[in-house]
Amino acid sequence: MTASAPDRPAGGAGWAARSFAPVGLSLALVLLVALFSMLSEHFLSLVTLRTIANQIPPLMVIAIGMTYVLIIGGIDLSVGSVLALSATAAGMAMHGGASPLVAAVLALLVGSVCGALNGSLSVGLGVPSFIVTLGLLEAARGAAYLVSGSQTQYLGSSAEVFAWPIGGLGLSASFLVAMVLVVVAQVVLTRTVFGRHLIAIGTNEEAVRLAGIDPRTPKIVVFVASACLAALAGLFQLGYLQSADPNAGIGMELSAIAAVVIGGTSLMGGRGSVLNSCLGVLIIAVLQTGLAQIGLSEPMKRVVTGAVIVVAAVLDVVRERVASRPKG
């Protein structure tokens, strides 16, 4: 066995299915934009598109980490709470007079510690990542409340550095950083030995071990990276809202998983694409913004979004079955 084997499409049908995924997602995104443009005269405007672009960086970077975690056959339910704890730590530091740079380093350090806990417990001790990250979801949220005294810290313009608008279109620096990270993460996943090892681990970890590759270190690295990206998302949200809220990020883990599943990443591991997860984030953002603009109630928005997620999962299963069906 070679580490790159699982990344190689098996036959013409498999290649066609994998190649179609970004095209189909892009088409779905275009259709959503066209639909809401017809239903709301305000949707297809620079203000709306800029608002969507500046709101999605936190979810976008978390979806990158979630893609990697799901590819290795794990899951990370703690990202929303890690976002809140990291942002709260950074906000408290800035409220106490620390510079934005020091606050950012502190937030990333908090994320690193959380990721190391997730990785060491789930990989080192063999505890299912679902249980470990579920525990940290509660623990990190509680720590955010303790650190902040359950109070939102308003920072004002001093936090704008984390989401500074640049360029004539009014796009934030966090949006551009998120896009760069998407490209880098996709290249790492598809063009490096490390990325091929991750796909191989998610496909057949025992075979990877028999091939002489220790899967533990890459898996721990992925959990640390996921938590650090959640911390970075916390900084983005800190800059966008100009405040540190211990309630921030509630449900973010579910939104990230939804975006990644819509993007075609397998919940069973071994298959995924950061680029497709990015398209999944855009689909969710456009869907939620469009539904809000046409006046749909919050319960109905949840119903429609949930239905879209289920349909995406069903289509993914169907596509896999078609791809694996023997020719002739």
C-alpha positions in Angstrom: 0.0 0.0 0.0 1.1 3.6 -0.7 -0.1 6.6 1.2 -1.4 8.2 -1.9 -3.5 5.3 -3.0 -6.8 6.3 -1.4 -6.6 9.7 -3.1 -6.6 8.1 -6.5 -10.1 7.8 -8.1 -11.1 4.3 -8.8 -12.2 4.3 -12.4 -14.0 6.7 -14.7 -17.2 6.9 -12.6 -15.3 7.8 -9.4 -13.3 10.5 -11.3 -16.5 11.9 -12.8 -18.2 12.1 -9.5 -15.4 13.8 -7.8 -14.8 16.2 -10.6 -18.5 17.1 -10.7 -18.7 18.1 -7.1 -17.3 21.6 -7.3 -19.3 22.2 -10.5 -22.5 21.1 -8.9 -21.9 23.2 -5.8 -21.1 26.2 -7.8 -24.3 25.7 -9.9 -26.3 25.4 -6.7 -24.8 28.6 -5.4 -25.6 30.5 -8.6 -29.1 29.2 -8.6 -29.6 30.3 -4.9 -28.3 33.8 -5.8 -30.6 34.0 -8.8 -33.6 32.8 -6.8 -33.2 35.3 -3.9 -32.5 38.0 -6.4 -35.9 37.4 -7.9 -37.6 37.2 -4.5 -35.9 40.2 -3.0 -35.0 43.4 -4.8 -32.3 44.1 -2.2 -30.5 40.8 -2.3 -28.3 41.3 -5.4 -26.6 44.5 -4.2 -23.1 45.4 -3.2 -24.2 46.0 0.4 -25.7 42.5 0.7 -22.8 40.7 -1.0 -20.3 42.7 1.1 -22.1 41.9 4.3 -22.1 38.2 3.5 -18.4 38.3 2.6 -17.5 40.1 5.9 -19.6 37.8 8.0 -18.4 34.4 6.8 -14.6 34.4 7.7 -15.2 32.8 11.2 -17.3 30.0 9.8 -14.9 29.7 6.8 -11.8 29.1 8.8 -13.6 26.7 11.2 -14.9 24.7 8.2 -11.2 24.3 7.0 -10.3 22.7 10.3 -13.5 20.6 10.4 -12.8 19.3 6.9 -9.4 18.0 8.0 -10.9 16.5 11.2 -13.6 14.7 9.3 -11.1 13.4 6.7 -9.2 11.5 9.4 -12.4 10.0 10.6 -12.8 12.3 13.7 -15.1 15.1 14.7 -14.6 18.3 16.6 -17.7 19.6 18.5 -15.7 22.0 20.6 -14.9 24.7 18.0 -17.7 27.1 18.9 -16.7 27.1 22.6 -13.0 27.3 21.7 -13.9 30.4 19.6 -15.7 32.0 22.5 -12.9 31.2 25.1 -10.1 32.4 22.7 -12.0 35.6 21.9 -12.9 36.2 25.5 -9.3 35.8 26.6 -8.1 38.2 23.9 -10.8 40.7 24.7 -10.0 40.6 28.4 -6.3 41.1 27.6 -7.1 44.1 25.4 -9.5 45.5 28.0 -6.6 45.3 30.4 -4.3 47.3 28.1 -2.6 44.6 26.1 -1.8 45.3 22.4 -3.8 43.5 19.7 -0.7 41.4 18.8 -0.4 40.1 22.4 -4.1 39.4 22.5 -3.9 37.5 19.2 -1.0 35.4 20.5 -2.9 34.7 23.7 -6.0 33.6 21.7 -3.9 31.2 19.5 -2.2 29.9 22.6 -5.6 29.1 24.1 -6.6 27.4 20.9 -3.4 25.4 20.8 -3.9 24.1 24.4 -7.5 23.1 23.6 -6.4 21.3 20.4 -3.7 19.5 22.2 -6.2 18.3 24.8 -8.5 17.0 22.1 -5.7 15.3 20.3 -3.9 13.8 23.2 -7.1 12.4 24.7 -8.7 11.1 21.5 -5.6 9.9 19.8 -3.3 9.1 22.7 -5.8 7.4 25.0 -8.2 6.2 22.3 -11.2 8.0 23.6 -13.7 8.7 20.8 -13.3 12.3 19.5 -17.0 12.8 19.8 -16.9 12.3 23.5 -13.7 14.3 24.1 -14.7 17.3 22.0 -18.2 17.2 23.5 -16.7 17.5 26.9 -14.4 20.4 25.9 -17.5 22.1 24.3 -18.9 22.3 27.8 -15.6 23.0 29.6 -14.4 25.7 27.3 -17.8 27.5 27.3 -17.8 27.4 31.1 -14.2 28.7 31.2 -15.3 31.6 28.9 -18.1 32.5 31.4 -15.6 32.3 34.3 -13.0 34.4 32.6 -15.4 37.1 31.6 -17.7 37.0 34.6 -20.5 36.1 32.1 -20.2 39.7 30.8 -19.6 40.9 27.3 -16.5 43.1 27.0 -17.0 46.0 24.6 -13.7 47.1 23.0 -14.8 49.6 20.4 -12.5 50.6 17.6 -9.4 49.0 19.2 -10.6 45.6 18.0 -11.1 46.7 14.4 -7.6 45.6 13.6 -8.8 42.0 13.4 -11.4 42.8 10.7 -10.0 46.0 9.1 -11.8 46.9 5.9 -9.4 47.2 3.0 -9.9 48.1 -0.7 -12.6 50.1 -2.4 -15.2 47.3 -2.0 -15.1 47.4 1.7 -14.0 43.8 2.2 -12.4 43.0 5.5 -8.9 41.8 5.9 -10.3 38.7 7.7 -12.2 37.8 4.5 -8.9 37.9 2.5 -7.0 36.0 5.1 -9.8 33.3 5.1 -9.6 33.0 1.3 -5.8 32.6 1.5 -6.1 29.9 4.1 -8.6 28.0 2.0 -6.2 28.0 -0.9 -3.2 26.9 1.3 -5.3 24.2 3.1 -6.5 22.8 -0.2 -2.9 22.7 -1.6 -1.7 21.0 1.6 -4.4 18.4 1.3 -4.1 17.6 -2.3 -0.4 18.3 -3.2 1.6 17.3 -0.1 2.6 14.0 1.5 1.0 15.2 4.7 -2.3 15.7 3.0 -2.2 12.2 1.4 -1.4 10.7 4.7 -4.5 12.3 6.2 -6.7 10.9 3.4 -5.0 7.5 3.8 -5.6 7.5 7.6 -9.3 8.3 7.1 -9.6 5.5 4.5 -7.8 2.7 6.3 -5.8 3.6 9.4 -4.6 0.1 10.0 -3.2 -0.2 6.5 -1.4 3.1 7.1 0.1 1.7 10.3 1.2 -1.5 8.5 2.8 0.6 5.8 5.2 2.0 8.5 3.5 5.4 9.0 2.5 6.4 12.5 -1.0 7.9 12.2 -1.0 9.4 15.7 1.2 12.5 15.1 -0.8 13.7 12.0 -4.1 13.2 13.8 -3.0 15.3 16.8 -1.7 18.0 14.5 -5.1 18.1 12.8 -6.9 18.6 16.1 -4.5 21.3 17.2 -4.9 23.0 13.8 -8.7 22.8 14.1 -8.6 24.5 17.5 -6.2 27.2 16.4 -8.4 28.0 13.4 -11.3 28.3 15.9 -9.2 30.7 17.9 -8.5 32.7 14.7 -12.2 32.7 14.0 -12.7 34.2 17.5 -10.3 37.0 16.6 -12.2 37.6 13.4 -15.5 37.8 15.3 -13.9 40.0 17.9 -13.0 42.5 15.2 -16.3 42.3 13.4 -18.4 42.8 16.5 -15.9 44.9 18.4 -16.7 43.0 21.5 -15.8 39.7 23.3 -19.0 37.8 24.1 -18.7 34.5 26.1 -21.9 33.4 24.2 -20.2 33.7 20.8 -20.0 30.7 18.6 -23.0 28.8 20.0 -24.0 26.3 17.3 -20.9 27.2 15.2 -19.8 23.5 15.3 -23.1 22.4 13.7 -22.9 25.1 11.0 -19.3 24.0 10.2 -20.3 20.4 10.0 -23.2 21.3 7.8 -21.1 23.3 5.4 -18.5 20.5 5.2 -21.1 17.9 4.6 -22.8 20.0 1.9 -19.3 20.3 0.4 -19.2 16.5 0.1 -16.7 15.6 2.8 -17.5 12.1 4.1 -18.5 11.7 7.8 -16.8 8.3 7.7 -13.4 9.8 6.8 -11.1 9.4 3.8 -12.6 11.9 1.5 -13.0 15.7 1.5 -12.1 19.0 -0.2 -11.4 22.3 1.5 -12.5 24.1 -1.7 -15.8 22.3 -1.6 -16.3 23.1 2.1 -15.7 26.8 1.2 -18.5 26.5 -1.4 -20.7 24.9 1.3 -20.1 27.8 3.6 -21.1 30.2 0.9 -24.3 28.2 0.2 -25.3 28.3 3.9 -24.5 32.1 4.1 -26.5 32.9 1.0 -29.3 30.7 2.1 -29.6 32.2 5.5 -29.3 35.8 4.2 -31.8 35.2 1.5 -34.3 33.6 3.8 -34.0 36.6 6.2 -34.5 39.1 3.4 -37.7 37.5 2.2 -39.0 37.7 5.7 -39.0 34.0 6.7 -39.3 33.4 10.4 -36.4 32.0 12.4 -38.1 28.6 12.9 -38.8 28.3 9.2 -35.2 29.3 8.4 -34.0 26.5 10.6 -36.4 24.0 8.9 -35.3 25.0 5.4 -31.6 25.0 6.3 -31.9 21.6 7.9 -33.7 20.2 4.9 -31.0 21.5 2.6 -28.4 19.7 4.8 -30.3 16.4 4.7 -30.7 16.6 0.9 -27.0 17.3 0.5 -26.2 14.3 2.6 -28.6 12.0 0.6 -27.2 13.3 -2.7 -23.7 12.6 -1.5 -24.6 9.0 -0.6 -26.2 8.5 -4.0 -23.2 10.0 -5.8 -20.9 7.6 -3.9 -23.0 4.6 -4.8 -23.0 5.6 -8.5 -19.3 6.2 -8.4 -18.6 2.7 -6.8 -20.9 0.8 -9.1 -18.9 -1.5 -11.4 -18.9 -0.6 -15.1 -20.7 -2.8 -17.5 
